[in-house]
């Protein structure tokens, strides 16, 4: 079996790449390392490597965006499995295995021998995603995070907090939106709309704590226009997956196909990748992706997540 490490040198903190390369040199495996130099190149590298038809494990070394590019290159291929080595600042999808276990994905020898599972994928306007799609103020917050990370002394969750405050206080929470899913339809000012295959996004928000990425369905949460006071009161509960306690403010809809439209282009984020379009069609894809992870970890929801 071949092992391909696709490294995004622009991801994460300086110094992480050196440790990664040292580990790769110590592996007694058929390894290849390729560095990306531009956006979407990880997708092209992964697709090209898979063409031989030989069993292949691909390590997306970077953040959620690097993982997303690799998945878009090899989705639906039974002889390929992918994983995410956390060089990025978020790596939100990995938190499904336990937020405290993210660094275990950086232990390459154990990771290379780990089990794999076929996971569902969402398709959004032709682009595949593994984790979460969002198109409300949550998306605008996520899209602006990189701008705040450039500020001195701002790291990690601090950039998310700054982006949240700026977007909520100064740019307005809601946008006119129409949301449809089967018999469900809502039209009006909307604060948050997200479609979940995974459980975590936005640096640690967990809107649906009992979601599974291999159960053949997606879950959408819709929050209509709310006041700033209500938003700040609600956001902590939303981040902990307690939406069932607020049925008058948060609507949950399970399904396999959703449509979100607006009179003007909406900022949306799919697995860390920013889009801006007036209409989004999200559905459960026919394709799956094999995802491998360290032995002993589980992506099943824990009691503290699902309550």
N, C-alpha and C positions, 0 to 999 in steps of 0.2 A: 504493500500500500504506500502511496505517495502522500507526503505531508507538505502542503503549500502555505507559507506564511506571507500574507499580504499586509504590508506595514504602511500605515499612513503616518509619515513623519511630522505632519502638521497637528496631529492629535495629542492632547494631554500635556503632561509636564515634561520639561527637559530632563534627561537622565533615564527615563523609563525605557527608551529604546535600547540603550546600551545594555541594560540588565537583560532585556528580552533576547538580544542577539547572543549574549553569552550563554544563556540557557539553551538556545537552539543548537549552538556548537557542541554542547554536551550530550545532545540526544543521539541515541544509537538508532536513527531512523533515516529513511530516504527523504531528506528535507530540501526544500527550495525556498529562498527568501526573495521577494520582489517588493520594491518600494514604489508607492504611487507618487505621481507628480502633479496630478490634476484631478478635478471632480470627475466621477463616473469611471475612472480608470480601473478601480477595483472590480467593477462589474465586468469590464472587458477582459481583465486578467483572469478572473475566475471562469468566465465562459470559455475562454481559449484553453485553459488548463483542463477543463472537463471534457473536451472534444475527443481525447484519446480513448475514452470509455473505460479506463482503468479505475479501480477503487481509489478514491481521493478524499482526504480530509483537508479542509481549508480553514485556516485560522485568520479571521478578520481582526487584525491588530490595530485598534483604534477605538473610536466611540461608536455610538448607535448608528451614525451615518455610514461609517465604513462597513459595519455589519449589513446594513440595508443594501448597500451597493453590491456586496458579494451575493446576497440572497437573490437579488434581481438577476444576477448572472447565471445562477445554477438551480433555481427553483424547478421542482418537478423531476429532477434527475436522481434516480435511485442509487446510482453508484457514487454519489457525492454527499458528504456531510459537512456541515459548517459549525463554527463556534466563534466566540468573541473573546479575544484577549484584551483586557481592559487597559488601554493606553489613553482613552478619552476621559473627559471630566465628568460625564454623566453615566454612560453604560447602564441606562435604566432597565433594559430588558433583562440583564443578568440578575437584577434584584428579585426576580420571580423565584430564584433559587434560595432566597434569603438575603436581605441587604447586607448582612454581616459576612456572607460567603463570597462576595464579589471577587476578592483577591485570590481565592482558590483557582479562579480561571487564569491566573497569571503563573501558576505552577505547572509548567508545560509537560513535564514527564507524566504526572498523574492525569492531566487533561488528555494527553494523547491516547491513553488507554481507557478512557471513560466510555460509558454507554451512550447510545444515541436513540432519539425518538423522532417520529415523523410529526411535525407541527403544522397547524393550519396557517394560512396566509390570507391577508386581506388584499383586495385589489382596489386601488383608488385612481380613477382616470388613467388606467393602464399601468400604474406603478404599484409594485407589490410592497406590502409592509407586514412585519411580524408582530409588532407591539401595539401601538395606539395611534389613531388618527384624531386630531382635534382641530376645530375651526371657529373657536370663540376667543374670548379674551385670553384664555389659556394658551392658544396658539400664538397670539401676538406677544405674550410674555415670553414664550419659548424662543420666538424668532428674534427678539431683542437681547437675549441673554449674552450673546457673544460680544455685543457692543459694550456691555457693562463689565465683562471680564477683562477688557483692556485697561480698565481704570486701576491705578496703583492700589495695592493691598486688598483688592476685591478677588475672592476666590470662591469656588464651589457654590454653596447655597446662597452666599451673599449676593452673587450676581442675579440669581432668581428673585431674591427679595427686592432688590433695587428695580428690576424690570417689572415686577408685580406692582410696586407702588407707583412707578411712573405711568404704566398703562391704565391702572384703575383710577388714579387721582387726576391725571392730566389728559388722557387720550379718550376717556369714556369707556364704560364697561360693555355696552350692548351694541349690536348691529342688527338691522332688519334681515331676517332669515326665514326661509321656508324649509321645514324638515319633514321628510316622508319615509315611512317604513311600514309596508303592508297596509293595514287598516289605520295605522297611526299617522296623523298629519298635524303639524303645528306651523303657524305663520305669525310672525311678530318679532319684536325686539328680543334678541337672544344674547345671553351673557356667555354661556358655555355650551358647547356641543362636542362630545367626544364619542368615538366608536372604539371599543376595546377588544383586542384579541389577547394581549398580555395584561399585566396588572399595574405597572409603574410607568410614569413619565414625569417630565418637568422637574427633574432633580430629586425625585422621591415621592411625588404625589401618587397615591394608590386609590383611584376612584372606585374600582370594583375589586374588592379583596378576595372574592371567591372565583374569579374568572380563571379559566384554563385555556391554554393555547392549542389544545388538541381535542376539543369537545364538539367541533363541527358547528359552532354558532358564534355570533358576535353579540356584544351588548353595548347599547348606546345610552348615554345620559344627556339630558337636555335641561338646562337651567335658563328660564326666561329672564327678562329684565328685572334686576333687583337694585335697590339703593346701595350706595357705597357702604353704608353702615351694615346692611344685611350681608353684603358680599364678604366683608372682613370677618363678620361673625360666622359665616357659613364656610369659608374657604378651608379652615382647619379641619372641620368635620368632613368636608368633601375629600380632602387629601388623605383622610384615614379610612375611606370607604364606607362612611356611615350614611349613605344617601337614603337608605330605607327609613331612617328616622325623620326625614323631611319630605314626605310625599307631596306636600303642597308647593314645594319649591323645586324639587328635582324629580323629573320623570325618567324612568328606566324602561327601555324597550329591547327585548331580545329579538334577534332575527339574523338573516343572512344577506340582506340587501337594504341599503339606505341611500337616500338622495338628499343633498343639502344644496340649496340655491340661494342667491342673493341678488339684489339689483345692481350691486357693484362688486368687484372682485373681493373675495374674502381671503385673508391670510390663513393658511392651514399648515399643519406640520404632520408628516408621516415618518415616524421613527427618527425624528431629529432633522429630517429634510424639509425645508421650507418651500411651500407652493403659494401661489396667489392667483386664483381663478374664480369666476362667478358661479361655477357649478361643480359639485363633486358627486360622483357616483361611487359608493363604496359597497363592495360585495365580498362574500366569502369566495376565495379563488378555488378553482378545481385543483390547482397545484399545491403541493406541500413541500416542506424543506426538512431534511434530516438535520437535527441539531444534536451535537454531542457535548457532554458536560462531565465534570469530575465525579468519579464513583462515590457514592454515599450521599450525594445531594439529591434533593427532590424539588420539583416545581409545583407540587400539590399545595394548595392553600393551607396555612396554619390557622389555628384557632384565633390568634390575635389579629390576623389579617381579615378573616371572614366575618368577625363580629363588628 
